[in-house]
Amino acid sequence: MTYWMCDKCSFVIEAPKPPDPCPSCHIKCAFNDVTCYTPECGGIGSLDSRLVAQRVMKKEKPGKIMRFSDLVKGRNSEGKEKHIPSIELMKGQGKGGKDLVEVVVGREAPHPNTPEHYIVWIQLFGVLKDGHILDLGRAVFKPGVDKPVYSMEIDAAQFNHLFSFSYCNLHGVWEQHMEI
């Protein structure tokens, strides 16, 4: 399947071909293919966050320097209760006594998750005690998922910090950090 992004409102949809008109802004728009085709970003059938960021940044005023951190929203942003990924570490709650990490978007207030407004993905990173950063995985969601949740087992004793990002097709990238 292919991921398409509206060039007007940045709406992302997974479909064999782009919609007409855009389900989000309801006008005829050009849609860009933001599907990943390289192993570095998850391979065929994955949303390429690098392409999404490039498309969003092209909307900025010419000459303005944009950094990824400028796109990330957090605890002080409007709508945070529906968008910030909430990280919970449950020690010994995984299989065989491993530690379980659960990342939920919309823990405080449910996110709508309609075809027009939904969480596209959640990604989790861990910072090891020696400072190295590990990509711990990503969950991709389709519109209509009741609750965007990503869970995985880790050995929490190896980590100092956990970071999670979520991407809302209308409101961008959101971040949460947890010190272990």
C-alpha positions in Angstrom: 0.0 0.0 0.0 1.1 3.6 -0.6 1.1 6.6 1.8 -0.1 9.8 0.2 0.3 13.3 1.7 -1.9 16.3 0.7 0.3 19.3 -0.4 -2.2 21.8 1.1 -3.0 20.5 4.6 -0.5 17.6 5.1 -3.2 15.0 5.5 -1.7 11.5 5.2 -3.7 8.5 3.9 -2.8 4.9 3.1 -4.4 4.0 -0.2 -3.6 2.4 -3.5 -4.1 5.8 -5.2 -4.6 9.4 -3.8 -8.1 10.5 -3.0 -9.9 13.3 -4.9 -10.8 15.5 -3.2 -8.8 15.5 0.0 -10.8 14.0 2.9 -9.3 16.5 5.3 -9.4 19.9 3.5 -12.1 18.9 1.0 -10.5 20.4 -2.0 -8.7 19.0 -5.0 -5.1 18.8 -4.0 -1.9 17.3 -5.3 -0.9 14.3 -3.2 2.8 13.3 -2.7 4.0 9.8 -2.3 5.6 9.6 1.2 5.9 5.8 1.3 9.3 4.5 2.4 11.2 2.5 -0.2 14.6 2.2 1.7 15.6 -0.2 4.5 16.8 2.8 6.7 13.2 3.9 7.3 11.3 0.6 7.6 11.0 -0.5 4.0 8.2 -0.7 1.5 4.8 -0.2 3.1 6.0 2.2 5.8 5.5 5.9 6.2 8.8 7.8 5.6 8.9 10.4 8.4 11.8 12.1 6.6 9.7 12.7 3.5 6.8 13.9 5.6 9.1 16.4 7.4 10.5 17.6 4.0 7.0 18.2 2.7 5.9 20.1 5.8 9.1 22.2 5.8 8.6 23.2 2.2 5.5 25.1 3.3 7.6 27.5 5.4 8.6 30.9 4.2 11.6 30.9 1.8 14.9 31.5 3.6 13.6 30.4 7.0 15.8 27.8 8.6 13.8 24.9 9.9 14.9 22.2 12.3 13.1 19.1 13.2 12.9 20.3 16.7 10.8 23.3 15.4 8.2 20.8 14.3 8.0 18.8 17.5 5.3 19.8 20.0 5.3 18.9 23.7 3.9 19.6 27.2 3.2 23.3 26.6 1.4 23.0 23.3 -2.4 23.4 22.8 -4.1 20.0 22.4 -1.4 18.2 24.4 -3.9 16.0 26.3 -5.0 14.3 23.0 -1.6 14.1 21.3 1.4 13.6 23.6 2.5 10.0 23.8 2.3 8.8 27.4 5.1 6.4 28.4 4.5 3.9 31.2 7.1 1.4 32.4 5.8 -1.6 34.2 8.7 -3.4 35.8 8.4 -7.2 35.7 5.1 -7.2 33.9 6.2 -8.7 30.6 6.7 -12.3 29.6 9.2 -14.1 31.8 9.5 -11.2 34.2 10.8 -8.7 31.6 9.9 -5.0 31.9 7.0 -3.8 29.7 6.8 -0.3 28.1 3.5 0.9 27.0 3.1 4.1 24.9 -0.5 5.5 24.6 -1.6 8.6 22.7 -4.7 10.1 24.2 -4.5 8.7 27.7 -5.9 11.9 29.3 -8.4 12.6 26.5 -9.2 10.2 23.7 -7.8 11.2 20.3 -10.6 11.2 17.6 -9.0 8.7 15.1 -11.3 9.4 12.2 -10.3 9.3 8.6 -9.8 13.1 8.7 -7.9 13.2 12.0 -5.9 10.3 13.4 -2.6 9.2 14.9 -0.5 7.9 12.0 2.4 6.4 14.1 4.1 6.1 17.5 7.9 5.6 17.7 9.9 4.7 20.8 13.6 5.3 21.5 15.8 4.3 24.4 19.0 5.9 25.7 21.4 3.3 27.0 23.5 3.9 30.2 26.5 4.4 27.9 24.7 7.2 26.0 23.9 5.2 22.8 20.4 5.7 21.4 18.4 2.7 20.3 15.3 2.8 18.0 13.0 0.5 19.9 10.3 0.3 17.2 7.3 1.9 15.6 3.6 1.2 15.4 1.7 2.5 12.4 -2.1 3.0 12.7 -4.9 3.3 10.3 -7.9 5.7 10.8 -10.5 4.2 13.1 -8.1 2.5 15.6 -9.8 3.0 18.9 -6.7 3.8 20.9 -3.2 4.2 19.5 -1.1 2.0 21.8 2.4 0.6 21.3 3.9 -2.0 23.8 7.2 -3.8 24.0 9.4 -5.6 26.4 12.8 -4.3 27.4 15.4 -4.7 30.1 14.9 -1.3 31.8 18.2 -1.7 33.8 20.0 -1.1 30.5 18.4 2.4 29.9 18.6 5.9 31.4 15.8 7.4 29.4 12.9 6.6 27.1 11.7 9.0 24.4 8.5 8.6 22.3 7.2 10.5 19.3 3.7 10.4 17.8 2.5 11.9 14.5 -1.0 13.3 14.1 -1.9 13.8 10.4 -3.4 17.3 11.3 -1.3 18.5 14.3 2.2 17.2 13.6 4.8 15.5 15.7 4.5 15.3 19.5 7.2 14.2 22.0 7.4 12.7 25.5 10.4 11.8 27.6 10.8 9.5 30.6 13.8 9.3 32.9 14.3 5.8 34.3 
